[in-house]
Amino acid sequence: MKAAVLFSGGKDSTMAAYKAIEQGLEVKYLISMISSNSESYMFHTSNIHMTELAAQAMDMPLSCYNTPGIKEKELDDLKMVLTDMKNRGVEAIFSGAMYSSYQKSRIDKLCQDLSLKSVSPLWHKDPYEYMMELVDLDFKIILVSVSAAGLDESWLGREIDREFLEDLLKIHEKHGVHMSFEGGEAETLVLDCPLFKKRIKIKEMDKVWDKDSGHVNIKKAVLVDK
């Protein structure tokens, strides 16, 4: 079966691609929706330009589509994209949805309307076990935005490893931060994983902090041998 993956360069969409291949599917395309609205309800926006480098690292075709990111209307943009994918022979759409019924229900509906199979391989996975799975599989992931109690500027750019998860568990117990950031507490970027033929090396980035939240702007990055 030929599949396409809704891809942001973050941990969940990258893992969705990994799971698709693990299940024996042929991933024909990575799909990146480039939203001009940083508050998009559907699409990841932080450092979305990095999907191009990530796709090169995985040696997979990337299809990018622009959307104004207007709530609900952005679904019309996604429907056109999925129609295009179907016309290219894609039969299944993979997404990294874990707990967001808002996103999953809308993707499911669009796929149903187009007779495409909608697959969310991470749906309702235990958050802590999932994060441990990422570490065990040697995913190299950093935080590129944070906006939750207990996550200060020092978490920006930090890599997810076992020490990270121990610290995050304490914050989860104190402040209720979701262990895989499904409440929007943080966004991530994958720099390396088993799918990557080369890894991403960040050469230049800025940290921006404003009161109780912040993000990383990646200005320069390159692919290097593993």
Phi, psi and omega in degrees: 000137180269132185233158169232151183239127172290116198232126179245350185090354178275179186298318188287317180289328177291320176294326177299319176296318178300315181293324179299314180291322178299327179278001175089011179277156177264109179278107183276326184214147163259135182247122175243123175266118183263099184268134176276358178254111182293346179258023181307136178281338188255327195237138175294136182239336185296118178054039181297338178297342182285351179297329180297316180291321179297319178297320176297320180297326180270352183057047178236145178294136178244129174246120181253140180225137179271145175214141175294341177075028179282130184309133182073314178295334178295342176291328176296321178295318180294323179298320177297322179294313181294327175296318177299317179298317179298320179295339178268004176099005179287138182246339183223143177244121178260140175224162182265020181301135178244310183225354183279098177295330179303310181289310186298316183297325181285321176295317179302316182295316179298316180295320178299317180298330184259006182058041173252151176275127177260124184235125176237085189292348181259001189303121177061027171292149176298124187301316182292315179298322178296315179297323177293324178298318178301315179295315181296328179277001177069035168288131175257110189230138175238157174276131179246355171202149175219144178201067180203153178302133179094344178257101182262188185300334182294343180279342179294126180083358182285141180274141177281113175219189184296321178297319176304313183292326176296317179292320180294324179298321178295320178291323176300315182291329182273317189245351180080015178299132181295134186295339176241017172065032181287350176268010181082015182294335180200158173234156190232166173221132178270125179261339179195151176192175182301339179281340185281131174273336170226164179251158179270130175244122179278126181261328182208130176207154178245144172257132179241122182235135181222100178064277185230017177209163180193173180209167178250132172255113179273116185264328181212131177211153182223164173265137179229158179295148180274000000 
